[in-house]
Amino acid sequence: MITPKKINAFTFLKLPSCWWSGVRCKEIDAENCTVTVKHKWFNQNPFKSMYFAVQAMAAELSTGALVMSYIQKSDARVSMLVANNKATFTKKATGRITFKCHDGLAIKEAIEKTVATGEGQTVWMTSQGVNEDGVQVSEFQFEWTVKRK
């Protein structure tokens, strides 16, 4: 079973730039994943806000952790890859930013279909980043592709 502790250990070992930037998984369940990152000197841009790529890492992790979780639960060999992404930035990202994805059931369905049919599937998953005041600072959409190996 995938837990926030296991995801954070994974980022430390396999995605060190993500871990050193302060990206941490806080919660994951069947439908949702929450990832946070705090604006610091280390992850800022020249305009004293969080660098867009750090936001992208956190947002992608909130979607990708759900993909990994359902692949693990499927007990099948399934590959995963981001095919496309879109981002919208609406406010300077300062303080702690929380990214939430609520698309767990959509990726579950796609993985079940690819396991059953062997055909690749694509799913758009959305992660919204909000600051400590609850104001949205960014929104990311990732098109995940899954395919049985």
N, C-alpha and C positions, 0 to 999 in steps of 0.2 A: 504494500500500500504506500502510495506517495504521500509524504507529509511535508509541511513547511521546513522542518529540520533537514530532511533528506534533499529537498530542492536547494536549500542554501548550501549544503555540503557539496552538491553537484556543481553549483556555480563557483564555489571556491576551487574545486579540482579541475573542472572542465571549461569554465568561463571566467577566468580570473579578472578580466577587465570589468565584468559585470559586478563581481563581488567587491573589488577594491573601490568601485564607484559608489558603493553603498546600497545597491539593489538587494532587497530582502523580501522573500515570500513570507507573508503573515498568516494567511488562511487559504485552505483549499478544501472544497467539498465537491459533490457530484455536479453542481451547476455553476459554481463560482470560484474565482481565484483572486486574491488580493495581494498586491505587491506594493511595497513602499520604497521610497528613496528620498533622502534628505539633501537639500541644496547645501553644498560645502565649497570651499575654495577649490578642492580637487576636481569637482565635476561641473564647474561653472564655465560659462562663455565670457568673452570680453565685456559683455553688457551686464555682468553681475547677476545673471540668472542661470538656471540649470541648462546645460548644453543639450541640444535636441537629441543627440545620439544616446545620452544617458536616459532620457525619457523614453526613447524607442526601446532600449534594452529592457526597462522595467515593464513597459506595455507588452512587448513581445513575450516576456516571461509569464505574464499573467494569462496569456492565451496558450502559450506553448506548454506550460505545466499541465493544463487540462488535456491537451493532446497527448502528452506523455502518459498521463494517468490512465486514460482510456485505452491506449495501446497496451500498456502493462496489463490492464484488466482483461483485454481480449485474449491474452495468451497466444497471440499469433505474431508472426514476423511482419511488421508493418513499418514502412518508411514514412517520414514526415518531412515536409519542406515548405518554407514560405515562398509562394510564387509571386505575390504582389503585396504591396502595402500602400496605405494612404495615411496622411497625417494632417491634422488641423490644429493650429496653435492659436489660442484665444486670449491668453494672458501670460505675463512673465511668471515663470515657475520659480518660486522662492519658498523656503521653508520645507516642510515635509509634504511630498506629493504622494498620493495614494492612487494606484491604478487598479481598477476592478474590471474583470471580465465576467459576464453572466451567460456565456454561450456554451456551457459544458454539455448540455443535452444535444445541441446541434452537432458537435464534433463526435459525440457518442454514436449518434445515428449514422454519420458518415463512415466511421470506423467499422461499425457493424455491417454496413453495406459493402465496404471494400473487402472485408473478411469473407462475407458470404458469396460475393460475385467475382472477386479477383480484379474488378475494375477500379481504377483510380477515382477518387472523389475529391472535390474541392469544397471548402467552407470558408466564408468570410466571418471572422470573429472580431469583435469590437472591444477595445479597452479604453475607458475614460479615466483621465488623470485629473484629480481635484486637489486643491490646496487645503490647508488646515481650516480655512473658513468655509469649506464646502463649495468653493467656486471652481468651475471647470477651467483648467489651464490648457489641456490638450485632449485630443481624441485620436486614437490610432485604430486603423482597420488592417487586419492581416488576412490574406487569402492563403489558408493552409491547404496543402495537397497531401493526401494520404493514399498509400497504395500497398497492397499486399506484396511482399517480396517473394 
